[in-house]
């Protein structure tokens, strides 16, 4: 009985000593882990002094590694729980990680803002190449410069891209101011053109020309001003001046059907049917539904004795005029077609 008791005591002693050894080793490992992770984080230095994205990413990885190590620190319930330092360091490192992630997000957002601003600035600059331009183009360029500046203004002061954004903002503001000046002049030119149109309607062609001269001086890129000035000169039977204005309109807008039609009409009035025909062809090329161009081209064909071509164009004009609601001119075209057919 005595021997059994001694054996039991020895066994319990061994168990207790073994447990104490395990607890000691666990606590020793805990202390080592805490020290290593603290050293790992301290070696990063002052995070506020880190500005390069690569360094921030490296710091983020180091802190994530320290957090993972602390999360997996060995423990024994009751006798060797996680030390208080583990909880404190987990909170501290998590806060540092949040700070780094926020700075990286700000960096990325700042870079995206600058890239977006650069793209808008490039688009604005491209828009106004090969000036002059109509008011709509200057307005579009102005809006793009404004959008580009807004992108830069929205980059916060605590972003690492703030200084770059502010430097660009100064340049963009200068470009915006220049474009805005052109846009303001272009808007004034539009008002003058509208005034000139009323003068043309009232038959005051000389005053209309004077007003349109002011418009093109303010904005040499206003297509409508040249077209209307051409109309005013045409009404004064100044064919050369009218054609010169239509030439300028075509130079500004090579695909503008109306400019070709007006010039063709002027050539026709001046007795140059071949050039008129060429311009009507261009007008129809750029606007296949240009009823008046078909009508006038049909009359030229009729005068040249090309009856079938004349009928074809006049019929096309009549169809278009009908769909456009111009019944009176449509009837005129149909009457001419009937006259041509009767003469065949």
C-alpha positions as CSV (number, residue, x, y, z in Angstrom):
1,X,0.0,0.0,0.0
2,X,2.9,2.3,1.0
3,X,4.7,1.5,-2.3
4,X,1.6,2.3,-4.4
5,X,1.3,5.7,-2.6
6,X,4.9,6.5,-3.3
7,X,4.5,5.6,-6.9
8,X,1.5,7.8,-7.2
9,X,3.3,10.7,-5.6
10,X,6.2,10.3,-8.0
11,X,3.9,10.2,-10.9
12,X,2.1,13.3,-9.9
13,X,5.4,15.0,-9.2
14,X,6.5,14.2,-12.7
15,X,3.3,15.4,-14.2
16,X,3.4,18.6,-12.2
17,X,7.0,19.2,-13.1
18,X,6.3,18.4,-16.8
19,X,3.4,20.8,-16.8
20,X,5.5,23.5,-15.2
21,X,8.1,23.0,-17.8
22,X,5.5,23.3,-20.6
23,X,4.2,26.5,-19.0
24,X,7.7,27.9,-18.7
25,X,8.5,27.0,-22.3
26,X,5.2,28.5,-23.6
27,X,5.8,31.7,-21.7
28,X,9.3,31.8,-23.0
29,X,8.1,31.5,-26.5
30,X,5.5,34.2,-25.9
31,X,8.2,36.6,-24.7
32,X,10.3,35.8,-27.6
33,X,7.5,36.3,-30.1
34,X,6.5,39.6,-28.5
35,X,10.1,40.9,-28.6
36,X,10.6,39.8,-32.2
37,X,7.4,41.4,-33.5
38,X,8.1,44.6,-31.6
39,X,11.6,44.7,-33.1
40,X,10.1,43.9,-36.5
41,X,7.7,46.9,-36.3
42,X,10.2,49.3,-34.6
43,X,12.7,48.7,-37.4
44,X,10.2,50.3,-39.8
45,X,10.9,53.6,-38.1
46,X,8.5,56.6,-38.2
47,X,5.7,55.7,-40.7
48,X,5.0,59.4,-41.1
49,X,8.4,59.8,-42.8
50,X,7.6,57.1,-45.4
51,X,6.2,58.5,-48.6
52,X,7.1,56.2,-51.4
53,X,4.4,53.6,-52.3
54,X,6.9,50.8,-52.4
55,X,8.1,51.5,-48.9
56,X,4.6,51.8,-47.6
57,X,3.7,48.4,-49.2
58,X,6.8,46.9,-47.6
59,X,5.8,48.4,-44.2
60,X,2.3,47.0,-44.7
61,X,3.6,43.5,-45.3
62,X,5.8,43.7,-42.2
63,X,3.0,44.8,-40.0
64,X,0.6,42.1,-41.5
65,X,3.3,39.6,-40.8
66,X,3.7,40.8,-37.1
67,X,-0.1,40.6,-36.7
68,X,-0.3,37.1,-38.1
69,X,2.5,36.0,-35.8
70,X,0.8,37.5,-32.7
71,X,-2.5,36.0,-33.7
72,X,-0.9,32.6,-33.6
73,X,1.2,33.0,-30.4
74,X,1.1,29.7,-28.4
75,X,-1.0,29.8,-25.2
76,X,-2.2,27.4,-22.5
77,X,-5.6,28.1,-21.1
78,X,-5.6,29.4,-17.5
79,X,-1.9,28.8,-16.8
80,X,-0.3,30.5,-19.9
81,X,-2.8,32.8,-21.6
82,X,-1.7,35.4,-24.1
83,X,0.1,38.2,-22.2
84,X,-1.5,41.7,-22.0
85,X,1.3,42.9,-24.3
86,X,-0.1,40.8,-27.1
87,X,-3.5,42.4,-26.9
88,X,-2.0,45.9,-26.7
89,X,0.4,45.2,-29.6
90,X,-2.4,43.8,-31.7
91,X,-4.4,46.9,-31.2
92,X,-1.4,49.1,-31.9
93,X,-0.3,47.3,-35.0
94,X,-3.8,47.1,-36.4
95,X,-4.1,50.9,-36.1
96,X,-0.8,51.3,-37.9
97,X,-2.0,49.0,-40.6
98,X,-5.2,51.0,-41.0
99,X,-3.1,54.2,-41.3
100,X,-0.9,52.7,-44.0
101,X,-3.8,51.3,-46.0
102,X,-5.5,54.7,-45.8
103,X,-2.4,56.4,-47.1
104,X,-2.0,53.9,-49.9
105,X,-5.7,54.5,-50.8
106,X,-5.1,58.2,-50.8
107,X,-2.0,57.8,-52.9
108,X,-3.9,55.7,-55.4
109,X,-6.8,58.1,-55.5
110,X,-4.4,61.0,-55.9
111,X,-2.6,59.2,-58.8
112,X,-5.9,58.4,-60.4
113,X,-7.0,62.0,-60.0
114,X,-3.9,63.3,-61.7
115,X,-4.1,60.8,-64.5
116,X,-7.8,61.7,-65.0
117,X,-6.8,65.4,-65.1
118,X,-4.0,64.8,-67.6
119,X,-6.4,62.9,-69.8
120,X,-8.9,65.7,-69.8
121,X,-6.2,68.3,-70.3
122,X,-5.0,66.3,-73.4
123,X,-8.5,66.1,-74.8
124,X,-9.0,69.9,-74.2
125,X,-5.7,70.7,-75.9
126,X,-6.5,68.4,-78.8
127,X,-9.9,70.0,-79.3
128,X,-8.5,73.5,-80.0
129,X,-5.7,72.4,-82.3
130,X,-5.8,74.0,-85.8
131,X,-7.8,77.0,-84.7
132,X,-10.0,78.9,-85.5
133,X,-13.1,77.0,-84.1
134,X,-16.8,77.6,-83.6
135,X,-18.1,78.6,-80.2
136,X,-19.2,75.0,-79.5
137,X,-15.6,73.8,-79.7
138,X,-14.3,76.5,-77.4
139,X,-17.1,75.6,-74.9
140,X,-16.2,71.9,-75.0
141,X,-12.5,72.8,-74.4
142,X,-13.4,75.1,-71.5
143,X,-15.5,72.4,-69.9
144,X,-12.7,69.9,-70.2
145,X,-10.2,72.2,-68.6
146,X,-12.7,72.9,-65.8
147,X,-13.2,69.1,-65.3
148,X,-9.4,68.6,-65.2
149,X,-9.0,71.3,-62.6
150,X,-11.8,69.8,-60.5
151,X,-9.9,66.5,-60.5
152,X,-6.8,68.3,-59.1
153,X,-8.8,70.4,-56.6
154,X,-10.3,67.2,-55.1
155,X,-6.9,65.7,-54.2
156,X,-6.7,66.3,-50.4
157,X,-3.9,68.2,-48.7
158,X,-2.7,65.1,-46.8
159,X,-2.3,63.2,-50.1
160,X,1.3,62.6,-51.3
161,X,0.1,63.8,-54.7
162,X,-1.1,67.2,-53.4
163,X,2.0,69.2,-54.3
164,X,2.0,67.7,-57.8
165,X,-1.7,68.5,-58.2
166,X,-1.2,72.1,-57.1
167,X,1.6,72.6,-59.5
168,X,-0.5,71.3,-62.4
169,X,-3.5,73.3,-61.2
170,X,-1.6,76.6,-61.9
171,X,-0.8,75.5,-65.5
172,X,-4.3,74.3,-66.1
173,X,-5.8,77.5,-64.8
174,X,-3.7,79.5,-67.3
175,X,-4.9,77.3,-70.1
176,X,-8.5,77.6,-68.9
177,X,-8.3,81.4,-68.8
178,X,-7.0,81.5,-72.4
179,X,-9.7,79.2,-73.7
180,X,-12.3,81.0,-71.8
181,X,-11.3,84.3,-73.5
182,X,-11.8,82.7,-76.9
183,X,-15.1,81.3,-75.8
184,X,-16.4,84.6,-74.6
185,X,-15.4,86.2,-77.9
186,X,-17.1,83.3,-79.8
187,X,-20.3,83.9,-77.8
188,X,-20.2,87.6,-78.8
189,X,-19.7,86.6,-82.4
190,X,-22.8,84.3,-82.2
191,X,-24.9,87.2,-81.0
192,X,-23.6,89.4,-83.8
193,X,-24.4,86.7,-86.3
194,X,-28.0,86.4,-85.0
195,X,-28.3,90.2,-85.3
196,X,-27.0,90.1,-88.9
197,X,-29.6,87.4,-89.8
198,X,-32.4,89.7,-88.7
199,X,-30.8,92.5,-90.8
200,X,-30.7,90.3,-93.8
201,X,-34.4,89.4,-93.3
202,X,-35.2,93.1,-93.2
203,X,-33.2,93.8,-96.4
204,X,-30.4,95.8,-94.7
205,X,-27.6,93.9,-96.4
206,X,-24.8,96.5,-95.9
207,X,-25.5,96.7,-92.2
208,X,-25.6,92.9,-92.0
209,X,-22.2,92.7,-93.7
210,X,-20.8,95.3,-91.3
211,X,-22.1,93.3,-88.3
212,X,-20.8,90.1,-89.7
213,X,-17.4,91.7,-90.2
214,X,-17.3,92.3,-86.5
215,X,-18.4,88.7,-85.9
216,X,-15.6,87.1,-87.9
217,X,-13.0,89.5,-86.3
218,X,-14.1,88.2,-82.9
219,X,-14.1,84.6,-84.0
220,X,-12.7,83.7,-87.4
221,X,-14.0,80.2,-86.9
222,X,-17.7,80.9,-87.0
223,X,-19.0,79.1,-90.1
224,X,-22.4,80.7,-90.0
225,X,-21.0,84.2,-90.2
226,X,-19.3,83.4,-93.5
227,X,-22.4,81.8,-94.9
228,X,-24.6,84.7,-93.9
229,X,-22.1,87.3,-95.2
230,X,-22.1,85.4,-98.5
231,X,-25.9,85.6,-98.6
232,X,-25.7,89.3,-98.0
233,X,-23.2,89.8,-100.7
234,X,-25.3,87.6,-103.0
235,X,-28.3,89.8,-102.4
236,X,-26.2,92.8,-103.5
237,X,-25.2,90.9,-106.7
238,X,-21.6,90.8,-105.5
239,X,-20.9,87.3,-106.7
240,X,-17.2,87.3,-106.2
241,X,-17.4,88.4,-102.6
242,X,-20.2,85.9,-101.9
243,X,-18.2,83.1,-103.4
244,X,-15.1,84.1,-101.4
245,X,-17.2,83.8,-98.2
246,X,-18.5,80.4,-99.2
247,X,-14.9,79.4,-100.0
248,X,-13.9,80.3,-96.4
249,X,-16.9,78.4,-95.0
250,X,-15.8,75.3,-96.9
251,X,-12.3,75.8,-95.7
252,X,-13.6,75.7,-92.1
253,X,-16.0,72.8,-92.7
254,X,-15.1,70.7,-95.8
255,X,-18.0,68.4,-95.3
256,X,-20.7,71.1,-94.9
257,X,-23.4,70.5,-97.5
258,X,-25.0,73.9,-97.1
259,X,-21.7,75.7,-97.9
260,X,-21.4,73.8,-101.2
261,X,-25.0,74.4,-102.0
262,X,-24.7,78.2,-101.5
263,X,-21.6,78.4,-103.5
264,X,-23.1,76.3,-106.3
265,X,-26.1,78.6,-106.3
266,X,-23.8,81.6,-106.5
267,X,-21.9,80.0,-109.4
268,X,-25.2,79.4,-111.2
269,X,-26.3,83.0,-110.8
270,X,-22.9,84.1,-112.1
271,X,-23.4,81.9,-115.2
272,X,-20.9,79.2,-114.3
273,X,-23.1,76.0,-114.6
274,X,-20.2,73.5,-114.6
275,X,-18.9,74.8,-111.2
276,X,-22.5,75.0,-109.9
277,X,-23.1,71.4,-110.9
278,X,-19.9,70.3,-109.2
279,X,-20.9,72.0,-105.9
280,X,-24.4,70.6,-106.0
281,X,-22.8,67.1,-106.4
282,X,-20.8,67.8,-103.3
283,X,-23.8,69.1,-101.4
284,X,-25.7,65.9,-102.2
285,X,-22.7,63.8,-101.3
286,X,-22.6,65.2,-97.8
287,X,-26.4,65.4,-97.4
288,X,-28.2,62.8,-99.6
289,X,-31.5,64.3,-98.5
290,X,-30.8,67.8,-99.6
291,X,-34.0,68.5,-101.6
292,X,-33.0,71.9,-102.9
293,X,-29.7,70.6,-104.2
294,X,-31.5,67.9,-106.2
295,X,-34.0,70.5,-107.5
296,X,-31.3,72.9,-108.7
297,X,-29.1,70.1,-110.2
298,X,-32.2,68.9,-112.0
299,X,-32.7,72.3,-113.6
300,X,-29.1,72.4,-114.7
301,X,-29.4,68.9,-116.3
302,X,-32.6,70.1,-118.0
303,X,-30.9,73.2,-119.4
304,X,-28.0,71.0,-120.6
305,X,-30.5,68.7,-122.4
306,X,-30.0,65.7,-120.1
307,X,-33.7,65.1,-119.6
308,X,-33.5,61.7,-118.0
309,X,-31.0,62.9,-115.3
310,X,-33.2,66.0,-114.9
311,X,-36.3,63.9,-114.3
312,X,-34.5,61.6,-111.9
313,X,-33.2,64.6,-109.8
314,X,-36.5,66.5,-109.9
315,X,-38.4,63.3,-108.8
316,X,-36.0,62.8,-105.9
317,X,-36.5,66.5,-105.0
318,X,-40.3,66.1,-105.2
319,X,-40.2,63.1,-102.9
320,X,-38.1,64.8,-100.3
321,X,-40.1,68.0,-100.5
322,X,-43.3,66.1,-99.9
323,X,-41.8,64.4,-96.8
324,X,-40.6,67.7,-95.6
325,X,-44.0,69.3,-96.0
326,X,-43.1,71.8,-98.7
327,X,-46.0,71.0,-101.0
328,X,-45.8,74.2,-103.1
329,X,-42.2,73.5,-104.2
330,X,-43.0,69.8,-104.6
331,X,-45.8,70.7,-107.1
332,X,-43.4,73.0,-109.0
333,X,-41.0,70.1,-109.3
334,X,-43.7,67.7,-110.5
335,X,-44.9,70.3,-113.1
336,X,-41.4,70.6,-114.5
337,X,-41.1,66.8,-114.7
338,X,-44.4,66.7,-116.6
339,X,-43.2,69.4,-119.0
340,X,-40.0,67.5,-119.6
341,X,-41.8,64.3,-120.3
342,X,-44.2,66.1,-122.7
343,X,-41.2,67.4,-124.6
344,X,-39.6,64.0,-125.1
